[in-house]
Amino acid sequence: MNEATRNEIVHWHQQQLSQRRIATLLGVSRHTVARVLQQVAQARTQGAPTTPLGSPRRSPRCLDAYADVIEQLLTRYPDLTARRLFEELQQRGFTGSYPTVWRRWQEVRPAPVRSPVVRFETGPGQQAQMDYSTYTISFSDGGPRRVHLFSYLLSYSRRQYLQFVAAQNSQTTLAQHVAAFTHLGGVAATCLYDNFKVVVQDWDDDQPIYNPRFLAFATHYGFKPWACRPRRPQTKGKVERPFYYVETNLLCGRDFRNLEHLNEVTAWWLAERADVRVHSETGQRPVDRHAEEVPQLLPLPAQPYDLAQVVYRHVSAEGLLAWQGQQYSVPWRLIGRLLAVRITADEVIVYGPQLEEVARHRLLPTRPQGQQSVQPEHQPQLNERLRRAALEERFAEFGPLGPRFLAGLVQEQRWGWHQARRLLELLTVYRRSDVQAALERAVHFGALSLSAVQRILSATARPKPVLEVLAEEERQRLEPLLRDNPVCPRPLCDYQHLCSEESSDGPAPTQATDASDHPTRANNGPPPASAGGSGSAADQPDGGGAG
């Protein structure tokens, strides 16, 4: 009970408030109000001081008999928990409750001793620190939205690069690194990171296992990533602390229309506020110290790291493929195909089955979703005869019954040609052999319609896994190359020199046949000087590795 509370009790009592009302207003018990009023009245009549000179003498408690035991246990085991202390006291005859032991443990346990954090300063260009911080910002255009602040800070100069992004994925992180390197005019020799999956995949004891793609990125720019130990944020204190400055100076008291406007204000704030203020630790402006640090930074490579992402997408019946909620057109003859798609910072490039470029689009913004980028030359030709000829060619790939099914489909169904294009899309879900078997079954029973083929496939086939789809497309791409440039097996005598030392005690190897007898050898250069063999190629068993 402090003196301010005692004064409030006396004040409200003089205002004719009841003790119950005073206790409710001040958040104390009625017994406390009564005791204070009694002490004040007694002091006024008997002359005793109204302020207590010390804590009232407490009555003996049930744990007083175990005070020495508690002190010994906590002295010997400073990390002893309240539960273990309670169990030890029970073994010594204590019959009280656990909350009683817990309250005494809170009073007498030794306070944890934390080792002081020594701030480590680095020289110019030696170290940078990178981290993310997540915020929910109410934009005037679209309402509340969760965004992530990417921060890259040079440890010596304290100059940093900031950018609000929509996601913390690998593509965004690498792209923001490149932007930070460009903004700061170079790369620090090392960079400290938290343990997010973009940088660190896992830990093996005390050794971090870095993400291979991020290591390739770091190798390209010449810096070394350094993963901080888990649950030690003070290791990256230089980049952690400025987030508070961002919250109190950049985000506080400002309204933003959208993410683009937020980043525009952030760029202005960096140039006009953060970079030109006098830093409390260095005593200099970050922009001035950065001018000293630039010559010590690693220079940027002539060619930036290729940040393009490669994915595989199926072409829908409308001749479109999807990426991040948007759709892009491809030539309609590729309906049902699985195609490779390369996404750069501003373009979407689509490659055909032979890895030839078949379409190129400007990357659409992620919002609003549902947009389409359609090029007129990708649409079916206005010449109906040519469109139908292309469909007949595609159905001929299913064997002799493919054209029969197409002819019956067009004859019996009102929208037969449209159903034929839709049927090709089934190749994105099922194996070609399953679709071919379904067409044969449909012809056999006279069920010449798209819905009939779909029912047959759902009853007799299983959708193919994605890995099998990729393997099939890769096999189709490599088959023409291997057919046009076959690799013949090399004779075993070409490898005899590898074991000549082991067989030195045996019979002497015979002279190798002329290179002209082996076209493969002639194409791959002269044989080694020590090449030899124990017999002709005809005497050897079938085998031999490909050249």
C-alpha positions as CSV (number, residue, x, y, z in Angstrom):
1,M,0.0,0.0,0.0
2,N,1.6,3.3,-1.1
3,E,0.9,6.7,0.2
4,A,-1.0,7.8,-2.9
5,T,-3.6,5.1,-2.5
6,R,-4.0,5.9,1.2
7,N,-4.6,9.6,0.3
8,E,-7.2,8.6,-2.3
9,I,-9.0,6.4,0.3
10,V,-9.2,9.3,2.8
11,H,-10.2,11.8,0.1
12,W,-13.1,9.7,-1.1
13,H,-14.2,8.9,2.5
14,Q,-14.4,12.6,3.2
15,Q,-16.6,12.9,0.0
16,Q,-19.1,10.6,1.8
17,L,-18.5,7.6,-0.4
18,S,-19.1,4.2,1.1
19,Q,-16.2,1.8,1.7
20,R,-17.6,-0.6,-0.9
21,R,-17.6,2.2,-3.5
22,I,-14.1,3.3,-2.6
23,A,-12.8,-0.2,-2.9
24,T,-14.4,-0.5,-6.4
25,L,-12.9,2.8,-7.6
26,L,-9.4,2.0,-6.4
27,G,-9.3,-1.7,-7.1
28,V,-8.6,-2.8,-3.5
29,S,-10.6,-4.8,-1.0
30,R,-13.0,-3.4,1.5
31,H,-10.9,-4.8,4.3
32,T,-8.0,-2.7,3.0
33,V,-10.1,0.5,3.0
34,A,-11.4,-0.2,6.5
35,R,-7.9,-0.8,7.8
36,V,-6.5,2.4,6.3
37,L,-9.4,4.5,7.7
38,Q,-8.9,2.9,11.1
39,Q,-5.1,3.6,11.0
40,V,-5.7,7.2,10.0
41,A,-8.4,7.8,12.7
42,Q,-6.1,6.2,15.3
43,A,-3.2,8.4,14.3
44,R,-5.3,11.5,14.5
45,T,-6.5,10.8,18.0
46,Q,-3.4,9.2,19.5
47,G,-0.7,11.1,17.6
48,A,1.0,8.1,15.8
49,P,2.4,8.7,12.4
50,T,-0.1,8.2,9.6
51,T,2.6,6.7,7.3
52,P,3.6,3.2,8.3
53,L,7.3,2.9,9.1
54,G,7.7,-0.5,7.6
55,S,5.9,-3.7,6.5
56,P,3.6,-5.1,9.1
57,R,5.0,-8.1,11.0
58,R,3.8,-11.2,9.1
59,S,2.4,-14.1,10.9
60,P,4.5,-17.3,10.8
61,R,3.9,-19.4,7.6
62,C,3.9,-23.1,7.1
63,L,7.1,-22.9,5.0
64,D,9.1,-21.1,7.7
65,A,10.2,-24.4,9.1
66,Y,11.7,-25.4,5.7
67,A,13.5,-22.1,5.1
68,D,16.9,-23.6,5.6
69,V,16.1,-26.5,3.3
70,I,14.8,-24.2,0.6
71,E,17.9,-22.0,0.8
72,Q,20.3,-25.0,0.6
73,L,18.5,-26.5,-2.4
74,L,18.4,-23.2,-4.3
75,T,22.1,-22.5,-3.5
76,R,23.1,-25.9,-4.7
77,Y,20.7,-25.9,-7.7
78,P,20.1,-22.3,-8.9
79,D,17.9,-23.6,-11.8
80,L,15.7,-25.7,-9.6
81,T,12.0,-25.3,-10.6
82,A,9.1,-24.7,-8.3
83,R,7.7,-28.1,-9.1
84,R,10.9,-29.9,-8.2
85,L,11.2,-27.8,-5.0
86,F,7.6,-28.8,-4.1
87,E,8.5,-32.5,-4.6
88,E,11.6,-32.3,-2.5
89,L,9.7,-30.6,0.4
90,Q,7.0,-33.3,0.2
91,Q,9.6,-35.9,0.8
92,R,10.7,-34.0,3.9
93,G,7.2,-34.0,5.3
94,F,5.7,-30.8,3.9
95,T,1.8,-31.1,3.6
96,G,1.0,-27.7,2.2
97,S,-0.1,-26.8,-1.4
98,Y,2.0,-26.2,-4.5
99,P,0.9,-22.5,-4.9
100,T,2.4,-21.9,-1.4
101,V,5.7,-23.3,-2.5
102,W,5.6,-21.4,-5.8
103,R,5.1,-18.0,-4.1
104,R,8.0,-18.7,-1.8
105,W,10.1,-19.8,-4.7
106,Q,9.3,-16.6,-6.5
107,E,10.5,-14.6,-3.5
108,V,13.8,-16.4,-2.7
109,R,15.0,-17.8,-6.1
110,P,18.2,-16.2,-7.4
111,A,17.7,-13.7,-10.2
112,P,19.1,-15.0,-13.6
113,V,22.4,-13.4,-14.5
114,R,22.6,-12.3,-18.1
115,S,25.9,-11.8,-19.7
116,P,26.2,-8.3,-21.1
117,V,26.0,-7.9,-24.9
118,V,29.2,-6.4,-26.3
119,R,28.6,-4.4,-29.5
120,F,30.9,-5.6,-32.2
121,E,32.0,-3.0,-34.7
122,T,33.3,-3.9,-38.1
123,G,35.4,-2.1,-40.7
124,P,34.2,-0.6,-43.9
125,G,32.9,-3.1,-46.4
126,Q,33.3,-6.1,-44.1
127,Q,29.8,-6.8,-43.0
128,A,26.1,-6.3,-43.8
129,Q,22.9,-7.5,-42.1
130,M,19.6,-8.4,-43.6
131,D,16.2,-9.1,-42.1
132,Y,12.5,-8.9,-42.6
133,S,9.8,-7.3,-40.5
134,T,6.0,-7.9,-41.0
135,Y,3.4,-5.2,-40.7
136,T,-0.4,-4.9,-41.3
137,I,-1.0,-1.5,-43.0
138,S,-4.4,-0.1,-43.8
139,F,-4.2,1.3,-47.3
140,S,-6.8,3.8,-48.4
141,D,-7.3,2.0,-51.7
142,G,-7.7,-1.6,-50.6
143,G,-8.0,-1.7,-46.8
144,P,-5.7,-3.6,-44.4
145,R,-3.0,-5.7,-46.1
146,R,-0.1,-7.6,-44.7
147,V,3.3,-6.5,-46.1
148,H,6.9,-7.4,-45.3
149,L,9.7,-4.9,-45.0
150,F,13.0,-6.0,-46.5
151,S,16.0,-4.4,-44.9
152,Y,19.7,-4.6,-45.9
153,L,22.1,-2.5,-43.8
154,L,25.8,-1.9,-44.0
155,S,27.2,-2.4,-40.5
156,Y,29.9,0.2,-40.7
157,S,28.1,3.2,-42.2
158,R,24.6,2.2,-41.0
159,R,23.2,3.1,-44.4
160,Q,20.4,0.8,-45.4
161,Y,18.1,-0.2,-48.2
162,L,14.3,-0.6,-47.4
163,Q,11.5,-2.0,-49.6
164,F,8.0,-3.2,-48.7
165,V,7.1,-6.4,-50.5
166,A,4.1,-8.8,-50.7
167,A,6.0,-12.0,-49.9
168,Q,9.2,-13.3,-48.3
169,N,9.8,-16.1,-50.9
170,S,13.1,-16.9,-52.6
171,Q,12.4,-14.9,-55.8
172,T,11.6,-11.7,-53.9
173,T,14.5,-12.0,-51.5
174,L,17.1,-12.5,-54.3
175,A,15.6,-9.6,-56.3
176,Q,15.7,-7.3,-53.3
177,H,19.3,-8.2,-52.7
178,V,20.2,-7.1,-56.2
179,A,18.3,-3.9,-55.7
180,A,20.1,-3.3,-52.4
181,F,23.5,-3.9,-54.0
182,T,22.7,-1.4,-56.7
183,H,21.3,1.2,-54.3
184,L,24.4,1.0,-52.0
185,G,27.0,0.8,-54.8
186,G,28.5,-2.6,-53.9
187,V,28.4,-5.7,-51.7
188,A,29.7,-6.3,-48.2
189,A,32.1,-9.2,-47.8
190,T,29.8,-11.1,-45.4
191,C,26.1,-10.8,-44.5
192,L,24.3,-11.9,-41.4
193,Y,20.9,-13.7,-41.7
194,D,18.2,-15.3,-39.6
195,N,17.3,-18.9,-40.1
196,F,14.5,-18.5,-42.7
197,K,14.3,-21.2,-45.4
198,V,15.4,-19.0,-48.3
199,V,18.9,-18.9,-46.8
200,V,19.2,-21.8,-44.3
201,Q,17.5,-25.2,-45.1
202,D,18.4,-26.9,-41.8
203,W,21.0,-27.2,-39.1
204,D,23.4,-30.1,-38.5
205,D,24.4,-29.8,-34.9
206,D,26.0,-26.3,-34.9
207,Q,26.5,-26.1,-38.7
208,P,24.0,-24.4,-40.9
209,I,23.0,-26.1,-44.2
210,Y,22.5,-23.3,-46.7
211,N,20.1,-23.3,-49.5
212,P,22.0,-24.3,-52.7
213,R,20.3,-21.6,-54.8
214,F,21.1,-18.9,-52.3
215,L,24.7,-20.1,-52.1
216,A,25.0,-19.9,-55.9
217,F,23.6,-16.3,-55.7
218,A,26.1,-15.4,-53.0
219,T,29.0,-16.9,-55.1
220,H,28.0,-14.9,-58.1
221,Y,28.3,-11.6,-56.1
222,G,31.3,-12.8,-54.1
223,F,29.9,-12.4,-50.5
224,K,29.7,-15.0,-47.8
225,P,26.3,-15.7,-46.0
226,W,26.6,-16.1,-42.2
227,A,23.6,-17.6,-40.4
228,C,23.1,-16.5,-36.9
229,R,22.4,-19.0,-34.2
230,P,18.7,-19.5,-33.4
231,R,17.1,-17.4,-30.7
232,R,19.9,-14.8,-30.6
233,P,18.5,-11.6,-32.1
234,Q,21.2,-9.5,-30.5
235,T,23.7,-10.9,-33.0
236,K,22.0,-8.8,-35.7
237,G,21.2,-5.8,-33.5
238,K,22.3,-3.3,-36.1
239,V,19.5,-4.3,-38.4
240,E,16.9,-5.2,-35.7
241,R,16.9,-1.8,-34.0
242,P,16.2,0.4,-37.1
243,F,12.8,-1.4,-37.5
244,Y,11.7,0.5,-34.4
245,Y,12.9,3.8,-36.0
246,V,10.9,2.9,-39.1
247,E,7.7,2.2,-37.1
248,T,8.0,5.5,-35.1
249,N,9.2,7.8,-37.8
250,L,8.2,6.4,-41.2
251,L,4.9,4.6,-40.6
252,C,3.6,6.6,-37.7
253,G,1.4,9.5,-38.6
254,R,1.3,8.8,-42.3
255,D,-1.4,7.4,-44.6
256,F,-0.6,5.3,-47.7
257,R,-2.8,4.7,-50.8
258,N,-1.3,1.3,-51.8
259,L,1.9,-0.7,-51.7
260,E,3.5,1.4,-54.6
261,H,2.8,4.6,-52.8
262,L,4.2,3.2,-49.6
263,N,7.5,2.4,-51.3
264,E,7.6,5.8,-52.9
265,V,7.4,7.4,-49.5
266,T,9.9,5.0,-48.1
267,A,12.5,5.9,-50.8
268,W,11.9,9.6,-50.0
269,W,12.2,9.0,-46.3
270,L,15.5,7.1,-46.7
271,A,17.0,9.9,-48.8
272,E,15.7,12.9,-46.8
273,R,15.5,11.5,-43.2
274,A,17.3,8.3,-42.4
275,D,20.4,8.8,-44.5
276,V,21.1,12.4,-43.4
277,R,20.4,12.1,-39.7
278,V,23.2,12.0,-37.2
279,H,23.4,8.4,-36.0
280,S,23.3,8.1,-32.2
281,E,26.1,5.4,-32.1
282,T,28.5,6.6,-34.8
283,G,28.0,10.3,-34.3
284,Q,28.0,10.8,-38.1
285,R,25.5,10.8,-40.9
286,P,25.1,7.4,-42.6
287,V,25.5,9.0,-46.0
288,D,28.9,10.5,-45.0
289,R,30.2,7.2,-43.6
290,H,28.9,5.4,-46.7
291,A,31.1,7.6,-48.9
292,E,34.1,6.2,-47.0
293,E,32.8,2.7,-47.2
294,V,32.0,2.5,-50.9
295,P,35.7,2.0,-52.1
296,Q,35.9,-1.0,-49.7
297,L,32.7,-2.8,-51.0
298,L,32.9,-5.6,-53.5
299,P,32.1,-4.3,-57.0
300,L,29.0,-5.5,-58.8
301,P,29.6,-8.1,-61.6
302,A,29.2,-7.1,-65.2
303,Q,26.2,-9.5,-65.6
304,P,23.6,-9.6,-62.8
305,Y,22.5,-13.0,-61.5
306,D,19.8,-14.6,-63.5
307,L,16.7,-14.4,-61.3
308,A,14.3,-15.9,-63.8
309,Q,12.1,-18.6,-62.5
310,V,11.3,-21.7,-64.6
311,V,8.0,-23.6,-64.1
312,Y,5.9,-26.0,-66.0
313,R,2.3,-25.3,-66.9
314,H,-0.5,-27.1,-68.8
315,V,-2.2,-25.4,-71.7
316,S,-6.0,-25.2,-71.1
317,A,-8.7,-25.9,-73.8
318,E,-8.8,-22.1,-74.4
319,G,-5.1,-22.0,-75.2
320,L,-4.1,-20.3,-72.0
321,L,-1.7,-21.1,-69.2
322,A,-1.9,-19.7,-65.7
323,W,0.7,-17.9,-63.5
324,Q,-0.1,-16.2,-60.2
325,G,-3.7,-15.8,-61.0
326,Q,-3.2,-14.4,-64.5
327,Q,-3.5,-16.2,-67.8
328,Y,-1.3,-16.0,-70.9
329,S,-2.0,-17.2,-74.4
330,V,0.0,-19.7,-76.4
331,P,-0.6,-21.0,-79.9
332,W,-3.8,-23.0,-79.9
333,R,-2.2,-26.0,-81.5
334,L,-0.4,-26.6,-78.1
335,I,-3.7,-27.3,-76.2
336,G,-3.1,-30.0,-73.7
337,R,0.7,-29.8,-73.7
338,L,2.9,-29.3,-70.7
339,L,5.2,-26.4,-71.5
340,A,8.2,-24.8,-69.8
341,V,7.6,-21.2,-68.7
342,R,10.4,-18.7,-67.8
343,I,9.3,-15.7,-65.7
344,T,11.7,-12.7,-65.5
345,A,11.2,-9.4,-63.8
346,D,8.9,-8.1,-66.5
347,E,8.2,-10.9,-69.0
348,V,6.7,-14.4,-69.3
349,I,8.4,-16.5,-72.0
350,V,6.8,-19.8,-73.0
351,Y,8.8,-22.6,-74.7
352,G,7.5,-25.4,-76.9
353,P,8.1,-29.2,-76.7
354,Q,11.4,-28.8,-78.4
355,L,12.3,-25.9,-76.1
356,E,11.8,-23.4,-78.9
357,E,10.2,-20.1,-77.9
358,V,6.5,-20.1,-78.8
359,A,5.2,-17.0,-76.9
360,R,6.4,-14.0,-75.0
361,H,4.2,-11.7,-72.9
362,R,4.6,-8.8,-70.6
363,L,4.2,-9.9,-67.0
364,L,0.9,-8.8,-65.7
365,P,0.6,-7.2,-62.2
366,T,-0.6,-9.6,-59.4
367,R,-3.7,-7.5,-58.7
368,P,-6.4,-7.6,-59.7
369,Q,-6.4,-11.3,-60.5
370,G,-8.2,-12.9,-63.5
371,Q,-6.5,-10.8,-66.2
372,Q,-5.6,-12.2,-69.6
373,S,-2.8,-11.5,-72.0
374,V,-4.0,-12.8,-75.4
375,Q,-2.1,-12.3,-78.6
376,P,-4.1,-12.5,-81.8
377,E,-1.7,-14.8,-83.6
378,H,-2.2,-17.4,-80.9
379,Q,-5.9,-17.8,-81.6
380,P,-7.3,-20.4,-84.0
381,Q,-7.1,-19.4,-87.6
382,L,-10.1,-17.9,-89.2
383,N,-9.8,-20.5,-91.9
384,E,-12.0,-23.3,-90.6
385,R,-10.5,-25.8,-93.0
386,L,-7.0,-25.2,-91.6
387,R,-8.2,-25.5,-88.0
388,R,-9.9,-28.8,-88.7
389,A,-6.9,-30.1,-90.5
390,A,-4.7,-29.4,-87.4
391,L,-7.2,-31.2,-85.2
392,E,-7.2,-34.2,-87.5
393,E,-3.4,-34.3,-87.3
394,R,-3.5,-34.3,-83.5
395,F,-6.1,-37.1,-83.4
396,A,-4.0,-39.2,-85.9
397,E,-1.4,-39.4,-83.1
398,F,-3.8,-41.7,-81.2
399,G,-3.5,-44.5,-83.9
400,P,-6.0,-45.8,-86.4
401,L,-9.0,-45.3,-84.2
402,G,-8.3,-41.7,-83.5
403,P,-9.5,-40.3,-86.8
404,R,-12.5,-42.7,-86.6
405,F,-13.5,-41.3,-83.2
406,L,-13.1,-37.7,-84.5
407,A,-15.2,-38.3,-87.6
408,G,-18.0,-39.9,-85.4
409,L,-17.7,-37.1,-82.9
410,V,-18.2,-34.4,-85.5
411,Q,-21.0,-36.3,-87.2
412,E,-23.1,-37.0,-84.0
413,Q,-22.4,-34.0,-81.8
414,R,-23.6,-30.5,-82.6
415,W,-20.4,-28.9,-81.2
416,G,-18.1,-31.8,-82.2
417,W,-15.1,-29.7,-83.2
418,H,-15.3,-27.8,-79.9
419,Q,-15.5,-31.1,-78.0
420,A,-12.5,-32.3,-79.9
421,R,-10.4,-29.4,-78.7
422,R,-11.6,-30.0,-75.2
423,L,-10.7,-33.7,-75.4
424,L,-7.1,-32.8,-76.1
425,E,-7.0,-31.2,-72.7
426,L,-7.4,-34.6,-71.1
427,L,-3.8,-35.3,-72.0
428,T,-2.8,-32.9,-69.2
429,V,-4.4,-35.2,-66.6
430,Y,-4.1,-38.7,-68.0
431,R,-1.4,-40.7,-69.7
432,R,-1.5,-40.7,-73.5
433,S,-1.9,-44.5,-73.5
434,D,-5.0,-44.2,-71.2
435,V,-6.6,-41.6,-73.4
436,Q,-5.9,-43.7,-76.5
437,A,-7.5,-46.8,-74.8
438,A,-10.5,-44.7,-73.8
439,L,-11.0,-43.6,-77.4
440,E,-10.8,-47.2,-78.6
441,R,-13.4,-48.2,-76.0
442,A,-15.6,-45.3,-77.0
443,V,-15.4,-46.3,-80.6
444,H,-16.2,-50.0,-79.8
445,F,-19.4,-49.1,-77.9
446,G,-20.3,-46.2,-80.1
447,A,-20.1,-43.6,-77.3
448,L,-18.7,-40.8,-79.5
449,S,-18.7,-37.8,-77.1
450,L,-16.4,-35.9,-74.8
451,S,-18.5,-36.8,-71.7
452,A,-18.3,-40.6,-72.6
453,V,-14.5,-40.5,-72.8
454,Q,-14.3,-38.6,-69.5
455,R,-16.5,-41.3,-67.8
456,I,-14.4,-44.1,-69.2
457,L,-11.2,-42.4,-68.0
458,S,-12.6,-41.8,-64.5
459,A,-13.5,-45.5,-64.2
460,T,-10.5,-47.1,-65.8
461,A,-7.5,-44.7,-65.4
462,R,-5.7,-42.8,-62.7
463,P,-4.3,-39.3,-63.2
464,K,-0.6,-39.2,-63.8
465,P,1.7,-37.7,-61.2
466,V,3.5,-34.4,-61.9
467,L,7.0,-36.1,-62.0
468,E,5.8,-38.5,-64.6
469,V,4.5,-35.6,-66.7
470,L,7.9,-33.9,-66.6
471,A,9.7,-37.1,-67.5
472,E,7.4,-37.7,-70.4
473,E,7.9,-34.2,-71.8
474,E,11.7,-34.5,-71.4
475,R,11.7,-37.9,-73.1
476,Q,9.7,-36.5,-76.0
477,R,12.2,-33.7,-76.3
478,L,15.3,-36.0,-76.2
479,E,14.0,-38.7,-78.6
480,P,14.6,-36.8,-81.8
481,L,18.0,-35.7,-80.7
482,L,19.1,-39.2,-79.8
483,R,17.6,-40.6,-83.0
484,D,19.5,-38.1,-85.2
485,N,22.8,-38.4,-83.3
486,P,23.1,-41.9,-82.0
487,V,25.9,-42.8,-79.6
488,C,27.4,-46.2,-80.4
489,P,28.9,-48.3,-77.6
490,R,32.7,-48.2,-77.4
491,P,34.7,-51.5,-77.5
492,L,36.2,-52.7,-74.2
493,C,39.7,-52.4,-75.6
494,D,39.3,-48.6,-75.3
495,Y,39.3,-49.0,-71.5
496,Q,42.0,-51.6,-71.2
497,H,44.6,-49.1,-70.3
498,L,42.8,-48.3,-67.1
499,C,43.7,-51.8,-65.7
500,S,47.1,-52.3,-67.4
501,E,49.0,-51.7,-64.2
502,E,46.9,-54.4,-62.4
503,S,47.5,-56.9,-65.2
504,S,51.2,-56.3,-65.6
505,D,52.1,-59.8,-64.3
506,G,49.8,-61.4,-66.9
507,P,50.2,-61.8,-70.6
508,A,51.2,-58.7,-72.6
509,P,48.2,-56.8,-74.1
510,T,47.7,-57.1,-77.8
511,Q,48.0,-54.1,-80.0
512,A,44.7,-52.1,-80.3
513,T,43.0,-52.2,-83.6
514,D,43.1,-49.2,-85.9
515,A,41.0,-46.2,-85.0
516,S,39.4,-46.4,-88.4
517,D,37.7,-49.7,-87.3
518,H,35.8,-47.8,-84.6
519,P,33.9,-44.8,-85.8
520,T,33.2,-43.7,-82.3
521,R,36.9,-43.4,-81.5
522,A,37.5,-41.5,-84.7
523,N,34.9,-39.0,-83.7
524,N,36.2,-38.6,-80.2
525,G,39.9,-38.2,-80.9
526,P,42.9,-40.5,-80.9
527,P,43.2,-43.3,-78.3
528,P,45.6,-43.0,-75.4
529,A,49.2,-44.0,-76.0
530,S,48.9,-46.9,-73.6
531,A,45.6,-48.3,-74.8
532,G,45.6,-52.0,-75.4
533,G,43.3,-55.0,-75.2
534,S,43.4,-58.7,-74.6
535,G,41.3,-59.5,-77.6
536,S,39.2,-58.1,-80.4
537,A,35.8,-56.5,-79.8
538,A,34.2,-59.7,-81.1
539,D,35.8,-61.8,-78.3
540,Q,34.4,-59.5,-75.6
541,P,31.0,-59.8,-74.1
542,D,28.3,-57.3,-75.1
543,G,28.7,-54.2,-73.0
544,G,30.7,-51.1,-72.7
545,G,29.8,-47.6,-71.5
546,A,28.6,-44.9,-73.8
547,G,31.3,-42.5,-75.0
